[in-house]
């Protein structure tokens, strides 16, 4: 049986790493709802995120669904003042 030529397409997504109170990091990808993973170190968390995103995109491709595009996420700290109870 003839094998199809397969080309890979690259996608870039913003991921958010948050330190977990128990150690390690939780990771989410805002452009891909439901893509959440974790890792003990930043490096491991990023590897896990890449794996989760790849699996998610392969699943969409298999189901013939569109691949979401990054919408140019802007990541910025935001300070909020909240009155203290006296």
PADREN-228986 format. One record per residue: z, y negated, x of N, C-alpha, C in turn. Coordinates in pm, 1 decimal. Layout:
      n_w      n_v      n_u     ca_w     ca_v     ca_u      c_w      c_v      c_u
        Z        Y        X        Z        Y        X        Z        Y        X
...
//
This chain:
      n_w      n_v      n_u     ca_w     ca_v     ca_u      c_w      c_v      c_u
      0.0    117.2     84.0      0.0      0.0      0.0      0.0   -124.6     89.3
    -83.0   -221.1     55.3    -93.1   -344.3    134.2     30.6   -430.2    113.8
     73.3   -491.4    222.5    190.6   -578.3    217.4    145.4   -723.0    201.9
    209.9   -795.4    109.6    176.4   -935.3     88.3    226.8  -1018.6    205.0
    151.3  -1122.4    237.4    199.6  -1218.0    335.6    310.0  -1300.6    269.8
    423.1  -1310.6    338.1    535.5  -1386.0    284.1    559.2  -1507.2    371.9
    561.0  -1623.9    309.9    594.0  -1746.2    380.9    728.6  -1795.5    330.1
    809.1  -1845.2    420.8    936.3  -1902.5    381.4    920.7  -2052.4    363.4
    993.4  -2105.8    265.3    998.3  -2249.5    245.7   1142.6  -2292.1    268.9
   1161.1  -2400.6    339.3   1295.5  -2448.9    369.2   1341.3  -2549.8    264.4
   1467.1  -2541.5    229.6   1530.4  -2634.6    137.9   1656.5  -2686.9    205.5
   1690.0  -2812.0    180.8   1810.0  -2870.7    237.5   1899.9  -2916.5    123.4
   2026.6  -2877.0    130.0   2123.7  -2913.1     28.1   2251.4  -2965.1     92.7
   2317.0  -3055.6     23.3   2447.4  -3104.4     65.4   2552.9  -3004.8     20.1
   2644.8  -2970.4    110.0   2758.4  -2886.6     72.6   2885.5  -2966.2     99.2
   2988.1  -2939.1     20.5   3117.2  -3005.4     33.7   3219.8  -2901.5     74.2
   3286.2  -2926.2    187.2   3391.7  -2836.9    235.7   3525.6  -2903.9    210.1
   3615.0  -2832.2    143.9   3748.4  -2884.7    118.0   3850.1  -2790.3    178.9
   3945.5  -2844.3    257.3   4049.9  -2758.5    312.2   4131.2  -2696.9    198.7
   4160.7  -2569.2    210.0   4241.4  -2498.0    111.7   4387.6  -2504.6    155.7
   4478.3  -2520.9     60.5   4620.2  -2530.3     95.7   4670.7  -2403.1    163.5
   4606.7  -2291.0    139.2   4647.0  -2163.9    199.8   4574.4  -2137.4    331.7
   4491.1  -2232.7    373.5   4412.5  -2215.3    495.5   4266.8  -2192.2    463.0
   4182.9  -2220.8    558.1   4040.0  -2203.4    537.5   3980.6  -2317.8    458.6
   3858.6  -2297.0    411.2   3784.6  -2401.8    342.8   3712.8  -2345.5    221.0
   3716.2  -2419.5    111.6   3635.2  -2389.6     -5.9   3508.5  -2472.7      5.6
   3396.3  -2415.4    -35.8   3267.3  -2483.7    -23.7   3194.8  -2479.6   -157.2
   3136.3  -2593.5   -194.9   3049.7  -2596.4   -312.6   2923.3  -2673.4   -278.2
   2823.1  -2654.3   -361.0   2694.6  -2722.2   -343.7   2664.8  -2794.9   -474.6
   2688.2  -2926.6   -480.1   2672.1  -3000.0   -606.4   2535.4  -2984.8   -673.2
   2429.6  -2969.3   -596.3   2295.5  -2957.1   -654.6   2270.2  -2819.9   -716.8
   2356.2  -2722.4   -683.7   2339.2  -2586.0   -734.3   2468.6  -2542.6   -803.6
   2484.6  -2578.6   -930.4   2608.5  -2545.3  -1001.5   2639.0  -2395.8   -995.0
   2762.8  -2364.6   -966.9   2803.9  -2224.7   -959.1   2802.7  -2168.8   -818.8
   2741.4  -2238.9   -723.7   2743.3  -2192.2   -585.6   2873.9  -2239.1   -522.7
   2966.8  -2146.1   -511.8   3098.7  -2173.0   -455.0   3134.1  -2055.7   -365.0
   3188.4  -2085.8   -248.0   3228.2  -1981.0   -155.2   3342.2  -2034.3    -69.1
   3380.5  -1958.1     31.8   3489.2  -2000.7    119.2   3475.9  -1935.4    255.4
   3549.7  -1989.4    351.7   3552.5  -1933.0    485.7   3679.6  -1975.9    556.1
   3721.3  -1897.4    653.7   3843.8  -1926.4    728.0   3828.3  -2046.7    821.4
   3708.6  -2068.0    873.3   3679.8  -2180.4    962.1   3561.8  -2257.8    904.3
   3539.1  -2378.8    957.5   3423.3  -2456.5    913.0   3295.2  -2377.3    938.0
   3284.8  -2317.4   1056.5   3164.1  -2241.5   1090.5   3142.6  -2125.8    993.3
   3249.5  -2051.8    965.4   3237.8  -1938.8    872.8   3205.7  -1988.0    732.0
   3266.7  -2097.0    690.4   3240.8  -2152.1    557.0   3094.4  -2192.4    542.8
   3037.3  -2251.4    647.2   2895.9  -2289.8    642.7   2803.9  -2169.0    640.2
   2839.1  -2064.3    713.9   2761.0  -1940.2    710.8   2765.5  -1879.9    570.8
   2885.2  -1877.4    511.3   2900.1  -1823.3    376.3   2822.3  -1907.8    274.5
   2823.6  -2040.7    292.6   2749.8  -2128.8    202.4   2599.9  -2102.7    212.2
   2551.7  -2088.4    334.1   2408.6  -2060.6    353.2   2370.0  -1929.8    285.7
   2454.6  -1829.1    298.8   2429.6  -1699.4    236.7   2431.0  -1711.2     84.0
   2528.9  -1785.1     29.7   2538.7  -1802.0   -115.8   2418.3  -1878.2   -170.5
   2377.6  -1983.4   -100.9   2262.8  -2062.3   -145.3   2135.3  -1979.5   -138.1
   2117.5  -1904.5    -31.0   1998.7  -1818.9    -17.3   1992.2  -1717.7   -131.4
   2103.8  -1652.8   -161.3   2106.8  -1556.2   -270.9   2075.7  -1620.8   -405.4
   2129.5  -1738.6   -426.8   2106.4  -1812.9   -551.5   1957.6  -1846.0   -566.4
   1897.8  -1897.9   -459.2   1756.9  -1935.7   -465.5   1666.0  -1814.3   -481.0
   1698.7  -1703.9   -413.2   1620.1  -1580.8   -429.3   1627.1  -1530.8   -573.0
   1744.0  -1542.3   -634.6   1760.8  -1500.7   -773.8   1674.9  -1586.9   -866.9
   1675.2  -1718.2   -842.9   1589.9  -1806.3   -923.7   1443.2  -1769.6   -906.4
   1402.6  -1747.2   -781.5   1262.4  -1713.2   -752.3   1225.1  -1582.0   -823.2
   1314.2  -1481.7   -815.8   1287.8  -1351.5   -879.4   1270.1  -1366.9  -1030.4
   1351.1  -1456.7  -1090.8   1343.1  -1479.5  -1235.4   1237.4  -1583.4  -1273.2
   1159.1  -1626.3  -1173.1   1051.6  -1723.4  -1194.4   1103.5  -1855.8  -1251.8
   1221.9  -1895.3  -1206.5   1280.9  -2022.6  -1247.5   1259.9  -2125.6  -1137.4
   1258.3  -2253.8  -1172.7   1235.3  -2356.5  -1070.6   1352.0  -2367.8   -973.0
   1319.6  -2400.0   -849.8   1420.7  -2422.4   -746.2   1464.3  -2568.4   -756.3
   1593.3  -2594.3   -780.2   1639.9  -2733.8   -788.1   1622.9  -2804.4   -654.2
   1588.6  -2930.5   -660.5   1575.1  -3012.1   -541.0   1703.1  -3093.6   -522.4
   1738.4  -3115.9   -398.7   1849.1  -3207.2   -367.5   1809.9  -3344.0   -420.5
   1903.1  -3410.2   -486.0   1872.5  -3540.4   -544.7   1920.4  -3655.2   -457.2
   1935.9  -3632.2   -329.2   1979.9  -3738.6   -240.3   2125.6  -3772.7   -259.7
   2210.5  -3671.6   -254.6   2352.9  -3692.9   -274.6   2407.2  -3793.6   -174.7
   2494.6  -3878.7   -223.1   2563.4  -3974.2   -137.0   2709.4  -3931.5   -133.5
   2758.3  -3905.9    -14.0   2896.7  -3862.6      1.9   2973.3  -3977.7     63.6
   3077.7  -4022.1     -6.9   3153.9  -4135.6     41.8   3299.0  -4123.9     -3.8
   3393.4  -4155.6     85.7   3532.4  -4159.2     41.3   3553.0  -4275.1    -55.6
   3644.4  -4258.6   -147.2   3672.9  -4361.0   -246.6   3823.3  -4374.4   -259.4
   3876.1  -4493.5   -239.0   4019.2  -4518.5   -252.1   4047.9  -4571.5   -391.4
   4148.7  -4514.0   -455.5   4187.4  -4552.3   -590.3   4334.8  -4588.1   -589.0
   4371.4  -4703.8   -644.6   4511.2  -4744.4   -654.1   4566.4  -4702.6   -789.6
   4680.0  -4633.2   -785.7   4746.8  -4587.7   -907.3   4891.2  -4638.5   -902.9
   4937.0  -4705.0  -1008.3   5073.5  -4755.9  -1006.0   5175.4  -4643.3   -996.9
   5276.6  -4665.5   -916.2   5384.0  -4566.7   -904.2   5485.6  -4590.6  -1014.1
   5550.2  -4482.8  -1058.1   5659.2  -4494.7  -1155.0   5783.9  -4539.6  -1080.7
   5852.7  -4637.6  -1134.5   5973.0  -4689.2  -1068.1   6096.3  -4637.0  -1138.0
//
